Structures are given as C-alpha cells and as structure tokens.
Amino acid sequence: MTKHYNPAAAPRPDQDTEAIKAAKIPLAWRDTCSHILVDLNKCRRDTWWNPNKCEHERHTFEECEYNAYLQRVEAKVQLEKHGK
C-alpha cells in the first residue's frame, strides 16, 4: 500500500505575515496552514462561496490542518518520551 502525500499541504512554520494580514485572516486561523487559507478564501470570495467550487483548495487546507495535527501529536509523544 502506498501512502499519498501532497507537498502543497505541508504545514509551514514560516509564514508571509503581510500577505496574511492583507487577506484579513482572523488571528484564530493564523497557524502553520494559513498560507493555504489565503488562496482558499480568495477562491471562495471569487465564486460567491459556491460549495462546488474550490474543492481542491479546501481539501489541501484540510489535509494541511491534519498534517499539522499529526506533527503536534508526534511532538507531544517525543516530549513525554524524552522530557520526563
């Protein structure tokens, strides 16, 4: 079985804060995947929030959020393993 990996959905700790600020992303959504949320929200506004559009961008954003979650879980496991 092969594991599918989308490099576009990789969480990035270094973000373009000016682009995120210009896109008016709320502070609660500014995380390691907000670089994808900028493009997703632009697509949503351009298509009047049509649920049939922007599916690829939404899937990429959701995959990025999942990958970020897995990174946090792995970091916690490593911290518990070596930190205590």
C-alpha positions as CSV (number, residue, x, y, z in Angstrom):
1,M,0.0,0.0,0.0
2,T,1.4,3.4,-0.9
3,K,0.9,6.5,1.2
4,H,-0.3,9.6,-0.6
5,Y,1.5,12.8,0.2
6,N,0.6,16.2,-1.1
7,P,3.6,18.6,-0.8
8,A,1.3,21.6,-1.2
9,A,-0.4,20.6,2.0
10,A,2.7,20.7,4.1
11,P,2.5,22.9,7.2
12,R,5.0,25.8,7.1
13,P,6.2,27.5,10.3
14,D,7.4,30.5,8.3
15,Q,4.5,32.5,7.0
16,D,4.2,35.7,5.0
17,T,2.6,37.7,7.7
18,E,2.0,40.7,5.4
19,A,0.0,38.6,2.9
20,I,-2.0,37.0,5.8
21,K,-2.7,40.4,7.2
22,A,-3.7,41.8,3.8
23,A,-6.1,38.8,3.3
24,K,-7.7,39.7,6.7
25,I,-7.3,36.2,8.1
26,P,-8.6,36.3,11.7
27,L,-6.0,35.7,14.4
28,A,-7.6,32.4,15.5
29,W,-6.9,31.0,12.0
30,R,-3.3,32.1,11.7
31,D,-1.4,28.9,12.1
32,T,1.0,26.8,10.0
33,C,-1.6,26.4,7.3
34,S,-2.7,30.0,6.9
35,H,-0.7,30.3,3.6
36,I,-3.3,27.9,2.1
37,L,-6.2,29.6,3.7
38,V,-5.3,32.9,1.9
39,D,-5.8,31.2,-1.5
40,L,-8.9,29.3,-0.3
41,N,-10.7,32.4,0.9
42,K,-9.8,34.2,-2.3
43,C,-11.4,31.4,-4.3
44,R,-14.4,31.4,-2.0
45,R,-15.0,35.1,-2.5
46,D,-14.5,34.9,-6.3
47,T,-17.1,32.1,-6.6
48,W,-19.6,33.6,-4.1
49,W,-19.0,30.7,-1.6
50,N,-20.3,28.1,-4.1
51,P,-19.8,24.7,-2.4
52,N,-19.0,23.0,-5.7
53,K,-16.1,25.3,-6.4
54,C,-12.7,25.5,-4.6
55,E,-12.8,21.8,-3.7
56,H,-9.1,21.3,-4.4
57,E,-8.1,24.3,-2.2
58,R,-10.4,23.2,0.6
59,H,-9.1,19.6,0.5
60,T,-5.5,20.9,0.5
61,F,-6.2,23.1,3.5
62,E,-7.9,20.3,5.4
63,E,-5.0,18.0,4.7
64,C,-2.6,20.6,5.9
65,E,-4.5,21.0,9.2
66,Y,-4.5,17.2,9.6
67,N,-0.7,17.1,8.9
68,A,-0.2,19.9,11.5
69,Y,-2.2,17.9,14.0
70,L,0.0,14.9,13.4
71,Q,3.1,17.0,13.9
72,R,1.8,18.3,17.2
73,V,0.9,14.7,18.4
74,E,4.4,13.5,17.4
75,A,6.0,16.4,19.2
76,K,4.0,15.6,22.4
77,V,5.0,12.0,22.2
78,Q,8.6,12.9,21.9
79,L,8.3,15.4,24.7
80,E,6.8,12.8,27.0
81,K,9.3,10.2,26.0
82,H,12.4,12.4,26.5
83,G,11.2,15.2,28.6
84,K,10.2,13.3,31.7
